[in-house]
Amino acid sequence: MADQSVECAWTHYWQSDRLASCGGAGERQYQIAIVRHWHRVFARLETPPRLLDLCCGNGALAILAGRYYLERRGIAAAIDAVDRARIDPERWLTQQRTWIRQIRFHGAMAAESLTFPNATFTAIIGQYALEYTDIDRTLAECVRVLTPDGQLAFVIHAREGCVVARALAQQAEIATIRALDYFALAQKLAQAIASGSGDTALKLAFEARCDALRALETRSLEPGMYQNILGVIQHALAHLSDCPLALVRDKITEVEQGLNYHALRTEALARAARTAEEIRQQLSPLGRLGFRPLGEWPEAIEGEGGLIGWSAILTRARA
């Protein structure tokens, strides 16, 4: 049930006009350190490559790969992208439609049970991907669908990194918001307004909670979270005179559910993060299958704010 809840949380997250879940934003989706890292990876791969992007979300890494090969090499890479969540990037994204249509997306497909034939891909890549899965089962599937001389390349959440630190800070903020009982008060106020009640004490209590949220927003790493909560709920309450009470209450519930989903995602991120030694241990069985690491093992990727993640790149020599 917990896994299903997290899956719902990610499905909800990707039903929006966003590419990456963390690591930067803008045209290239990620911080420049991550972009440069993946460009170095792509430069090493067979040309033209046959790529599989694991846990792809709305396709940030797959699009980055497609752009690299077309703009730098003048070739169109064959790219499949899978995610356990029910993704639909062509529906939700507005700025990347040309690139999205060149990628074959597969929603509701777990990395632990891929449906591709054996030896389909020359490389398998993933940005904050492998660590969210059952790693042993996922690696077994990766080995199965990889060509005999294929490569694996992953960027993995660093337990001691800045992305995890931000997620932990967001968890603390979410706990503070929940403690305010803001949504329950909003529901009671909606009921009171709709019934024509002039409950001054209730209105004052609700406004006090709004003020508390505004104060939290001023020192938050995620001010948009507060702006969304305040903006949507206050807008809904303001339209009770021309909108059914049930719709307003549903909107309040929707915003609260969004916060709950955010909590589930940050908790999943913190659980998924690994130390360098944990990565070495979990990927070491690949050595018995002929894989060897390329470069430092694993390599630290430093970006804005510090350590972004660990890079693990492995290649297998043809027998």
Order of alpha helices (4+ residues) and beta strands (2+ residues): alpha-alpha-beta-alpha-beta-alpha-alpha-beta-beta-alpha-beta-alpha-alpha-alpha-alpha-alpha-alpha-beta-beta-beta
